[in-house]
Amino acid sequence: MHWLELHIDTTHDGLDPVTALLSSLGIDNVMIDDEEEFRSFLEETRPHWDYVDEALEREMRGKSRVTFYLLAGDAGLAKLAEVRIALQELKESRSDCGTLLLTLENVQDADWETSWKQYYKPFTVGEKLAVTPDWEPYTADDGRCVVTLEPGAAFGTGQHETTYL
């Protein structure tokens, strides 16, 4: 399936009017990125962290964005046209919503539940051990003992330091 990933750039004050507008058009499943909410979260959870990724801070700087998805095709494009008209009306009636810039990306549907497996490959530990996921063939032609794992939430991948040791 193909999807249209749509982003509406707004301001912190514009987030509620934009999400209400989308809801009035039948679009209720949205993602909201907001620098003020991000900063507030960091302040509230300060005792529980000692480092915040600088790239994440840069990415969130000045960001107030609503993201949603429409199925690519005639129905999705018709809904997109409704969104554009409604955004123009909102822009004319309110000055606190920022640019209301609408951007679009095409997205391929993916098997998100199992797509992570492509990144997990066999690895060696020391001189005598090899660890491999159960779906990846591995031949120990160097005399290593092979540990076959079914990586998951309970045991992980075997690459965390505590398991690795």
C-alpha positions in Angstrom: 0.0 0.0 0.0 1.1 3.5 -0.6 0.4 6.3 1.8 0.6 10.1 1.8 2.5 11.4 4.8 1.4 15.0 5.4 3.0 17.6 7.7 1.4 20.9 8.7 3.9 23.3 10.3 2.3 25.7 12.7 3.0 27.3 16.1 2.5 26.0 19.6 -0.8 28.0 19.8 -1.8 26.7 16.4 -1.7 23.0 17.3 -5.2 22.9 18.8 -6.9 24.7 16.0 -5.1 22.6 13.4 -6.0 19.3 15.1 -9.6 20.5 15.5 -9.7 21.3 11.8 -8.4 17.9 10.9 -10.8 16.2 13.3 -13.7 18.1 11.7 -12.6 16.6 8.4 -12.6 13.0 9.9 -8.8 12.9 10.5 -8.3 12.0 14.1 -5.1 9.9 14.0 -2.3 12.5 14.1 1.2 12.8 15.5 2.2 16.1 17.2 5.7 17.3 17.5 6.1 20.4 19.7 9.2 22.0 21.0 7.4 23.5 24.1 6.0 20.1 25.0 9.4 18.5 24.5 11.0 21.1 26.7 8.4 20.7 29.4 8.8 16.9 29.3 12.6 17.3 29.8 12.1 19.6 32.7 9.6 17.3 34.4 11.7 14.2 34.0 15.1 15.9 34.7 15.9 13.6 37.7 15.6 10.5 35.4 18.1 11.4 32.7 21.6 12.7 32.5 22.0 13.3 28.7 19.7 14.5 25.9 20.8 13.7 22.4 21.9 17.0 20.8 20.6 15.9 17.4 17.1 15.4 18.9 17.3 18.9 20.5 18.3 20.4 17.2 15.5 18.5 15.4 12.9 19.8 17.9 14.1 23.4 17.9 11.3 25.7 16.8 9.1 22.8 15.8 5.3 22.7 16.1 4.1 20.2 13.5 1.1 18.0 13.0 1.6 14.8 10.9 -1.0 12.5 9.6 -1.4 9.9 6.9 -3.9 9.4 4.0 -4.2 6.4 1.7 -2.7 7.3 -1.7 -5.3 7.3 -4.4 -8.4 9.2 -5.4 -10.0 9.2 -1.9 -6.8 10.4 -0.3 -6.2 13.1 -2.8 -9.8 14.3 -2.4 -9.3 14.5 1.3 -6.0 16.3 0.8 -7.9 18.9 -1.3 -10.4 19.4 1.6 -7.5 19.9 4.0 -5.8 22.5 1.8 -9.1 24.5 1.5 -9.7 24.3 5.2 -6.1 25.4 6.0 -6.5 28.4 3.8 -9.6 29.4 5.6 -7.9 28.9 9.0 -4.9 31.0 7.8 -7.3 33.8 6.9 -9.2 33.7 10.2 -6.3 33.3 12.6 -3.0 35.0 12.9 -1.5 32.8 15.7 -1.1 29.6 13.6 2.1 30.4 11.8 2.7 29.4 8.2 0.4 26.4 8.1 2.8 25.0 5.5 1.5 21.7 4.2 4.2 19.3 2.9 3.7 15.8 1.5 5.8 12.7 1.2 4.9 9.3 -0.4 5.4 6.4 1.9 5.5 2.7 1.2 3.8 0.4 3.6 6.2 -1.8 5.5 6.0 -4.8 7.8 7.1 -2.8 10.8 6.8 -5.7 13.2 9.6 -7.7 11.5 11.5 -5.1 9.4 14.1 -4.7 12.3 15.4 -8.2 11.6 17.3 -7.0 8.5 19.7 -5.2 10.8 20.4 -8.1 13.2 23.3 -10.3 11.9 25.5 -12.9 13.4 28.4 -11.7 15.5 31.3 -13.2 17.3 32.2 -13.0 20.9 35.9 -13.6 21.9 37.7 -16.4 20.1 35.2 -19.3 20.7 31.7 -18.1 20.4 29.3 -16.9 17.7 25.8 -15.6 18.3 23.2 -15.7 15.5 19.5 -15.0 15.2 17.4 -18.1 14.5 16.4 -16.9 11.0 20.0 -16.2 9.9 22.0 -19.2 8.7 25.5 -19.4 10.2 28.2 -22.0 9.7 30.9 -22.2 12.4 33.8 -23.1 10.1 36.4 -21.7 12.5 35.5 -24.0 15.4 33.3 -21.5 17.3 30.4 -22.6 19.4 27.2 -21.2 17.9 24.5 -19.8 20.2 21.3 -19.3 18.3 18.9 -16.8 19.7 15.3 -15.7 19.0 15.8 -12.0 19.8 12.9 -10.3 21.5 11.9 -8.1 24.3 12.7 -10.7 27.0 16.2 -11.6 26.1 17.2 -9.0 23.5 19.7 -9.5 20.8 22.7 -10.6 22.9 24.6 -7.4 22.0 24.0 -5.5 25.3 27.2 -5.5 27.5 25.6 -7.5 30.3 24.6 -10.3 28.0 27.7 -10.1 25.9 29.9 -10.6 28.9 
